[in-house]
Amino acid sequence: MKNGRVGKYTVEQHLKQFRFQARCREKMIADGYSDNAGAIHSAERILHLLGLAIGYSEIGHQNNLRKWQHAQFSQAAKAAHQRGERVYIEHVNPHRALTCEAHQARHEGHKRCGADPLDQKELPDGTANG
């Protein structure tokens, strides 16, 4: 991690944009536009990048997971890897279900404190919320 960045964006930038996309999704759904049509896709991608930035900051890009010494494999993938076969990145949790859970958690936070912290003019660490 360089200067608080993992790749091109900071974790804070990912969080800010995830919350923004959650609000966009809510508006699109209210307007009758479904997740299958695309209402959730930007939030899914940002949450995916955020997870990599937080959980695997040292690898830089998801494609480097295959070379990472601590990579986790399913039993079938591990057996294939040990045989020298090519192993593709496995998806453990469906992105849409995880994104929906993150949106729900955001709503639960609104019920407790009444506002999304990133809707404020200043972030908790004192930096400006552009």
N, C-alpha and C positions, 0 to 999 in steps of 0.2 A: 504494500500500500504506500503510495507516494502522496504527500501533502493532503492526507485525508481522502484521497481518491482511490478507487478500485476501478481500473479501466478509465473510461472517459468521464464518468460522473461520480460524485460523492454519494454516500449513503443518504445524506440529507436531501440531495437533489432527487434521488429515487423516491424517497418518502413523500416529498412535496408533490411530485408528479403522480404518484400512486393515488394520493388523496384527491387530487384534481380529477384524475380519470374516474375515480369512484363517483364523484359528483356528476361528471359527464354521463356515466352509465345510468345513474338514477334519472337524469333528465331524458335520456334516450328511451328508457323503459317507460317513463311516464308519457312520452310522446308515441308509444306503441311500437317502438323499435326493439326487437328481441336480442338476447345475447347471441343466438345463432346467426343473426344478421350482422353482428359485429359490435354490439354495445359494450361487450366485456373485453374485447381482444387487446386493446392498449393496456388496460389494467393487468391482464394476465402476463403480458410481456414484461411490464415494469416490475411486477412482483417477482417474476422469474429472475430478472437481473438483480433485484434487491437481495433475494435469497443467496445468489452466488456471491454478491459483494460482502454480505455479512458472514456467510458460512464458509466460503472458500476464497477469501480475499487474496491468498497467495498464488492462486492459479491463473488469474488474469482473465481467462476466457473458458467457457464451459468445455470446449473441445480439448483443453489441457487436462480435464479430469481423467481421461484414459491413461495419461502418463503419470498421474499423481500417485505417489507411493502409499497414500492412505485411502485411496479410492475403495469404496465398498462395492461388492459384487453380489448378485444373487448366486445361488449355488450353481445354476446352469451357466451363467456368464463366467463364473470363476473357473469352472471346468473347461469351458471353451478357451478362455484366456491361457490356462495352463497347457492346453494342447497347441497353443500358438495360433489359434484362430482369431480372426478379427472380432472384437466385441464393440458393439455400438453403445452409446450412452443410454441407460435405461431410465424410464420415467417411473418414479416410485409413487408419487402422488399426482393425481390428475390436476393440471393447472387450473381448470375452471372451478373445481370443487374447492381448492385452496383459496382461490381469489374470492369466491363467494363467502367463505368463512372469514377472510380478512375484512371484507366489506361489512359483514355482520358484526365483527368485533369493533369496527369503527362506529357503527350505529350504537352499540352498547356503550361505548365511551361517550357518545353524544348524550345518551340518556342519563349518565352519571354526572357529567360536568357541563352539559348544555352546549358545547361547541367543539369543533375540531381544532386542536391546538395549532395546526398549520393554517387555519383561517385567520389567525391573529397577525398583527403587524410585526410582532417580534417572536422569534422562536425561543424555546426554553433556555437555550444556551446564550441568549442575548443577541444573536445575529438577526439581521433584517430578513423578513419573509417577503421576498420580491414578488 
